[in-house]
Amino acid sequence: MTDSAKTRPVYRNIHVTQIVSYRLPPAGIVSILHRISGLLMFVLLPFVVWMLDAGLSSEISYDGFTNVFVAGVAGLPAWLVKLVVLGLLWAYLHHFIAGLRHLWMDATHSVSKAQGHSSALLTLGLSLALTVVLGAKLFGLY
């Protein structure tokens, strides 16, 4: 056996205590956030259906729907409802943009490390920037 074979690093599965210090590349972060955003949208689907029903049923239900963002609902303050909607906005935007990223990579066969890195950073930046813009509108900043 040569010296280079003896000094090769051995890679093993990381332990639970090492998760905090483990650094994922941006593509790995986008992948995990894509799964989290999909789960969040699935869990909040009844809330989305309620918002759609309340917003489209009648003028009276629409007034009640918009009042939720001013006065809250069922003991929940309005800022908490807005925060849940902001989380839902982020989940949708991130999931949509990451899905477009995957479609683009599949269609163009872009599988290099550099393209994956740059498209992941673009996905993170776009989803966060659009969430900030729509969140500012949701919280009445403009």
C-alpha positions in Angstrom: 0.0 0.0 0.0 1.2 3.5 -0.8 1.3 6.5 1.6 -1.5 8.3 -0.4 -3.9 5.4 0.1 -3.2 5.4 3.9 -3.9 9.2 4.2 -7.1 9.4 2.3 -9.9 10.8 4.4 -12.7 8.5 5.5 -16.2 9.9 5.1 -18.9 8.6 7.3 -22.4 9.7 8.1 -22.6 12.7 10.3 -23.8 12.4 13.8 -26.8 14.3 15.1 -24.6 16.6 17.1 -22.7 17.6 14.0 -25.8 18.8 12.0 -25.5 22.3 13.3 -21.9 22.7 12.2 -22.4 20.9 8.8 -22.3 23.3 5.9 -24.6 22.5 3.0 -24.0 24.0 -0.5 -26.7 26.4 -1.7 -28.2 23.7 -3.9 -28.6 21.5 -0.8 -30.3 24.3 1.1 -32.6 25.0 -1.8 -33.5 21.3 -2.0 -34.3 21.1 1.7 -36.3 24.4 1.6 -38.2 23.1 -1.5 -39.4 20.1 0.6 -40.2 22.3 3.6 -42.1 24.8 1.5 -44.1 21.9 -0.1 -44.9 20.5 3.3 -45.9 23.9 4.6 -48.3 24.5 1.7 -49.8 21.1 2.2 -50.3 21.6 5.9 -51.8 25.1 5.3 -54.1 23.9 2.5 -57.3 24.1 4.6 -56.4 27.8 5.4 -55.9 28.5 1.7 -59.2 26.9 0.9 -60.9 29.0 3.6 -59.3 32.2 2.3 -60.4 31.4 -1.3 -63.9 30.6 -0.1 -64.2 33.6 2.1 -62.8 35.9 -0.6 -65.0 34.8 -3.4 -68.3 33.7 -1.9 -70.0 37.1 -1.5 -69.4 40.7 -0.7 -70.2 40.1 3.0 -67.8 37.2 3.3 -65.1 39.3 1.5 -65.6 42.1 4.1 -65.2 39.5 6.8 -62.2 38.1 5.1 -60.5 41.5 4.9 -61.5 42.2 8.5 -59.4 39.2 9.6 -56.3 41.1 8.5 -57.3 44.1 10.6 -58.9 42.7 13.7 -57.8 39.1 13.8 -59.9 35.9 14.0 -60.9 33.5 16.8 -58.7 35.1 19.4 -55.7 35.3 17.1 -54.3 38.8 16.5 -54.1 40.2 13.0 -50.3 40.3 13.0 -50.2 36.5 13.6 -52.6 35.9 10.7 -50.4 38.1 8.5 -47.4 36.2 9.6 -49.0 32.9 8.6 -49.9 34.4 5.3 -46.4 35.7 4.9 -45.0 32.2 5.6 -47.5 30.9 3.0 -46.3 33.5 0.5 -42.7 32.5 1.0 -43.6 28.8 0.7 -45.4 29.3 -2.6 -42.8 31.7 -4.1 -39.8 29.5 -3.1 -41.5 26.3 -4.2 -42.5 27.9 -7.6 -39.1 29.3 -8.3 -37.3 26.2 -7.2 -39.6 24.2 -9.4 -38.8 26.4 -12.3 -35.1 25.9 -11.5 -35.6 22.1 -11.7 -37.5 22.4 -15.0 -34.8 24.6 -16.4 -32.1 22.2 -15.3 -34.0 19.2 -16.8 -34.7 21.0 -20.1 -31.2 22.3 -20.7 -29.3 19.4 -19.0 -27.5 22.0 -16.8 -26.0 19.7 -14.2 -22.6 21.3 -13.6 -21.6 22.3 -10.1 -21.2 26.0 -11.0 -24.6 26.2 -12.7 -26.2 24.5 -9.8 -24.5 26.8 -7.3 -25.5 30.0 -9.3 -29.1 28.9 -9.9 -29.5 28.0 -6.3 -28.3 31.4 -5.2 -30.7 33.0 -7.7 -33.6 30.9 -6.4 -32.9 31.9 -2.8 -32.4 35.6 -3.7 -35.6 35.8 -5.9 -37.8 34.0 -3.4 -36.6 36.1 -0.5 -36.8 39.4 -2.5 -40.3 38.7 -3.7 -41.4 37.7 -0.2 -40.1 40.9 1.2 -41.9 43.0 -1.5 -45.2 41.2 -1.0 -44.7 41.1 2.8 -44.3 44.9 2.8 -47.6 45.2 0.9 -49.3 42.7 3.3 -48.2 44.6 6.4 -49.2 47.9 4.8 -45.8 49.5 4.3 -46.9 50.8 0.9 
